[in-house]
């Protein structure tokens, strides 16, 4: 995008390869060995595409995830975030799926982290920052959790914040420094 004030559509891909895409709550991006990768969620899991040639994007792989079957708030791949070669996928009542993408043409599930190890709430928004993963309740004001992901197959819950949070419906959240901020209904919340 050479002029950010006047973006120009380079390519639109709408065919059988994209028919299974879900409403994009987030997309994960990663530079990997000369490829510009994007991870997208589908009705059954995720897909990884190479966007190096924007005029001809290439689907590299697809991975169906356990218990994901096209739901809107249950049995769904909600948001995702890449940290190194691991893609973390918020999966509502299933918790978080950790996916090994070291070979983006053949991703594999490392493990599913159940909600009981995450603070006990359905996971939607999540963001990996360094060795930390911030996971947020998707729709019931249950709170936030912070996990140590320095060992991706064995994340450790560091803290959960669920006391005295207002009942809100979070659409997105982020952790810019020492605070968590989210777009929510009511309009704004900080914890």
C-alpha positions, 0 to 999 in steps of 0.5 A: 500500500504505497498511499495509505490514504488512497488504498487500491484493491489489488485482488479479490479472491472469492471462489470455492477456496474461500467459501468456508471462511467465517466472519473475520474477528481477527487474522494472524500474520507471519513472515516465514522463510520469505513467505508472507503468511496469513491465518484465517478461520473457517467453519471447521478450523483454520487455513494458511495462505501465502500473500507474497504475490498479492495478485495471486494469493496461494492457499497453503493448507487447511486444518480442521480443529476438534469440536469446531463446526461452524457455530457462531458462539459455540463450536467455533474458531473465534480469534487467532494470534501467531507467536513464532511458529505457534498459532493460538486459536480462541475456541469458545467453550473448548478453550484455546487450540495451539497449532504448530505451523513450523511447516505452514503447508502441514499445520498440526494441533499441538494441544487444546488448552481447556477452559478449566486451565484458562480461568473457566470462561469461554475464550474469544479474543486472544493476543500473543505478546512475546512469551505471554498470551492474553485470553479474554471472555468472548461474551459474558464478562467473565474476565481475562487470563494471562498465560506464560507460553514460553513452552507452547505445548505447556502453557502456564496460567499466570493470572485471571481477572474476573472479580468485580468486572462489569457484565459486558460483551467484549468484541475485541481486546488488547494489552498495550503495556500494563493495562488491558483495553477492550471494545465492548458493550457498554462502549468501553472498559479498561481493567 
